[in-house]
Amino acid sequence: MNRLSDLDHTVDLPPGFELVTLREHGDAFAHACTIAESAGAGTLVWVRRYDLVEFAVVLEPEEPLASARRAHFAAMNAIGDAISAHCPPERQVSFRWPDKVLFDDGLLGGAQLGWPRDCAETEVPAWLVCGIMLRSADMVHVDTGLSPDGTSLMGEGFELVDTEALIGSFARHLMTAFDRWKERGFKAVAETFFERLPKGKAGERRGIDTNGDLLVHAPLDKGPPERTSLVEGLARVDWYDRAHRAPKLG
């Protein structure tokens, strides 16, 4: 692990962030969870790999765990905005509930959220970790022609993936998302997230509960909404290929 000095930064991060780099075999999310309590808010762990954009950031929430998990949606919005700012024109970044990132409908990667396992739902957690992993180049172990559901940044028209610029952009967009949350309430964050989800049925009303669950009200239905658990969705991490430690391709 290398904790870089200000003179050595290769990622242009906003004030309040500190960069930690790992070699290519490191795990940004796992490492950030390990050091989160001692390293503190704003620590951003980056794994230097040519085939992945992989990083994780430590947060220190000010509300109970049950509602603090909604930071996941701020992180999703931030990576969506960062990709959009650097992608070729007329290309679309979209999401699938709750943690998948797609580019022109191909699975590009996803997000993870970690918290102290001994923290009760009603307690303020000492830390949260938001992890991001995107495929920047096609993996040598996979014939992409046999995996039409997955994609990579280079495979979608990014002639050169500037990982450092993408991570720096994420950090700035994350700060913007939290500022919007503070000024306008969480509804503003949810609305931005929904803009990248597949459209619902005509007349359908969607929202995110205070615990992060997805709520869907059917058209003209005045009964209780259909609820989809955020915690259960995050636990599946079903965009992730554990064998190859990369986003799935099929």
C-alpha positions in Angstrom: 0.0 0.0 0.0 1.2 3.5 -0.8 -0.3 6.6 0.9 0.7 9.4 -1.5 1.9 12.8 -0.5 0.3 15.9 -2.1 3.2 16.2 -4.4 2.8 12.6 -5.6 -0.9 12.6 -6.4 -1.7 11.2 -9.8 -5.4 11.8 -9.3 -6.7 15.3 -9.1 -9.0 15.0 -6.0 -11.0 17.8 -4.4 -9.9 19.1 -0.9 -10.8 16.7 1.9 -9.8 13.6 -0.1 -6.6 11.5 0.4 -5.4 8.9 -2.0 -4.2 5.4 -1.1 -2.9 3.3 -4.0 -2.7 -0.5 -4.2 -0.9 -2.8 -6.6 -2.9 -4.6 -9.3 -3.7 -7.6 -7.1 -5.2 -5.4 -4.4 -8.9 -5.1 -3.5 -10.0 -1.5 -3.2 -13.3 -2.2 -1.5 -12.0 -4.8 1.0 -9.0 -2.6 1.9 -11.0 0.5 2.3 -13.3 -1.4 4.7 -10.3 -2.6 6.7 -8.7 0.9 7.1 -11.9 3.0 7.2 -12.1 3.5 11.0 -8.5 4.7 11.3 -8.1 6.4 7.9 -11.2 8.5 8.1 -13.6 10.2 5.8 -12.3 11.1 2.3 -9.8 8.3 2.1 -10.0 7.0 -1.5 -8.4 3.7 -2.2 -7.4 3.1 -5.9 -6.1 -0.2 -7.4 -3.8 0.5 -10.4 -5.0 -1.9 -13.1 -5.1 -1.4 -16.8 -8.3 -3.5 -17.3 -10.4 -2.1 -14.5 -11.3 1.2 -12.9 -11.4 0.1 -9.3 -11.6 2.4 -6.3 -13.5 2.9 -3.0 -14.1 5.9 -0.8 -14.6 6.2 3.0 -17.5 8.2 4.3 -18.5 9.2 7.9 -22.3 9.6 8.0 -24.2 11.6 10.5 -27.4 9.6 10.7 -28.3 6.0 11.7 -27.2 3.1 9.5 -30.7 2.4 8.2 -31.0 5.8 6.5 -27.2 6.4 6.0 -27.1 3.6 3.4 -28.8 5.9 1.0 -25.3 7.3 0.4 -25.1 4.4 -2.1 -27.4 6.3 -4.4 -25.3 9.4 -4.2 -22.3 7.3 -5.2 -24.2 5.7 -8.1 -25.2 9.2 -9.4 -21.6 10.4 -9.1 -20.2 7.5 -11.2 -23.0 7.9 -13.7 -22.2 11.6 -14.1 -18.5 11.0 -14.2 -18.8 8.5 -17.1 -21.2 10.8 -18.9 -18.8 13.6 -18.7 -16.0 11.6 -20.3 -17.9 9.3 -22.7 -18.3 9.7 -26.5 -21.2 11.8 -27.6 -24.8 10.4 -27.6 -23.9 7.4 -25.5 -26.1 6.5 -22.5 -25.2 5.5 -18.9 -28.0 3.7 -17.2 -28.5 1.7 -13.9 -30.2 -1.5 -12.8 -31.5 -1.7 -9.3 -29.7 -1.3 -7.0 -26.1 -1.4 -8.0 -25.4 -2.2 -11.7 -23.8 0.4 -14.0 -24.6 -0.1 -17.7 -23.3 1.7 -20.8 -25.4 1.5 -23.9 -27.3 -1.4 -22.2 -24.1 -3.4 -21.7 -23.0 -4.3 -18.1 -20.0 -2.1 -17.4 -19.7 -2.7 -13.7 -21.3 -1.8 -10.4 -21.1 -0.4 -6.9 -20.7 -1.9 -3.4 -21.5 -0.5 0.0 -19.8 -1.6 3.3 -20.4 -0.7 6.9 -19.3 -2.0 10.4 -21.0 -5.4 10.9 -21.6 -4.8 14.6 -23.5 -1.5 14.0 -27.2 -1.7 14.8 -29.7 -0.2 12.3 -30.5 2.6 14.8 -26.9 3.5 15.5 -24.7 6.0 13.5 -22.0 3.9 11.9 -18.4 5.0 12.4 -17.9 4.7 8.6 -19.4 3.6 5.3 -17.4 2.5 2.2 -18.6 3.1 -1.3 -16.8 0.9 -3.8 -16.9 1.2 -7.6 -15.6 -1.2 -10.2 -15.9 -0.7 -14.0 -14.3 -2.7 -16.9 -12.0 -0.4 -18.8 -10.7 -3.0 -21.2 -11.8 -6.4 -22.5 -10.5 -9.2 -20.3 -8.0 -11.6 -22.0 -9.6 -14.7 -20.4 -13.0 -14.1 -22.1 -14.2 -14.2 -25.7 -16.4 -11.1 -25.7 -18.2 -12.3 -28.7 -19.7 -15.0 -26.5 -20.6 -12.5 -23.8 -23.0 -10.0 -25.4 -24.3 -8.7 -22.0 -21.0 -7.2 -20.9 -19.0 -4.3 -22.2 -15.9 -2.2 -21.5 -15.1 1.5 -21.7 -12.6 0.9 -24.5 -15.0 -1.4 -26.3 -17.6 1.4 -26.3 -15.5 4.1 -27.9 -13.2 5.4 -25.2 -10.0 5.5 -27.2 -8.0 6.0 -24.1 -9.4 5.4 -20.6 -8.2 8.2 -18.4 -8.7 6.4 -15.1 -7.3 9.3 -13.0 -9.6 11.8 -14.6 -12.6 9.5 -14.2 -11.9 9.0 -10.5 -11.3 12.7 -9.9 -14.6 13.5 -11.7 -16.4 10.9 -9.5 -15.1 12.6 -6.3 -16.3 16.0 -7.4 -19.7 14.7 -8.5 -20.0 12.9 -5.2 -19.5 16.1 -3.3 -22.1 17.8 -5.5 -24.5 14.9 -4.8 -24.1 15.3 -1.0 -24.5 19.1 -1.3 -27.7 18.6 -3.3 -28.9 16.2 -0.6 -28.2 18.7 2.1 -29.8 21.6 0.4 -32.9 20.0 -1.3 -33.3 16.7 0.6 -32.8 13.1 -0.4 -35.6 13.3 -2.9 -33.3 15.2 -5.3 -30.8 12.4 -5.1 -33.5 9.8 -5.7 -34.9 11.7 -8.7 -31.4 11.7 -10.4 -31.0 8.0 -9.7 -34.4 7.2 -11.2 -33.5 9.1 -14.4 -31.1 6.3 -15.2 -33.3 3.4 -14.3 -35.5 1.7 -16.9 -38.8 3.5 -17.3 -41.7 2.2 -15.2 -45.2 1.5 -16.4 -47.4 4.5 -17.3 -48.8 6.0 -14.2 -46.4 4.1 -11.9 -45.0 6.0 -9.0 -41.5 5.2 -7.6 -39.7 6.3 -4.6 -36.9 5.3 -2.2 -37.9 4.8 1.5 -35.9 6.2 4.3 -34.1 2.9 4.7 -33.1 2.8 1.0 -35.8 0.3 -0.2 -37.3 0.8 -3.6 -41.1 1.6 -3.4 -43.3 1.1 -6.4 -46.9 2.2 -6.4 -48.9 0.7 -9.3 -51.1 3.0 -11.4 -54.3 4.0 -9.6 -53.4 1.6 -6.7 -53.9 3.3 -3.3 -52.7 0.3 -1.3 -49.2 -0.3 0.1 -46.4 -0.1 -2.5 -44.3 -3.0 -3.7 -41.1 -3.0 -1.7 -37.7 -4.1 -2.9 -35.0 -4.4 -0.2 -31.8 -2.3 -0.7 -29.8 -4.4 1.8 -30.8 -7.7 0.1 -30.0 -6.3 -3.4 -26.5 -5.1 -2.3 -25.8 -8.4 -0.6 -26.2 -10.3 -3.9 -23.5 -8.2 -5.8 -24.8 -10.1 -8.8 -22.9 -7.9 -11.3 -19.6 -9.3 -9.9 -17.6 -12.3 -11.1 -15.8 -13.5 -8.0 -13.7 -16.1 -10.0 -12.1 -13.4 -12.1 -12.6 -10.5 -9.6 -14.1 -8.3 -12.2 -17.6 -7.3 -13.5 -19.5 -10.1 -15.2 -19.5 -10.4 -19.0 -22.5 -12.6 -19.5 
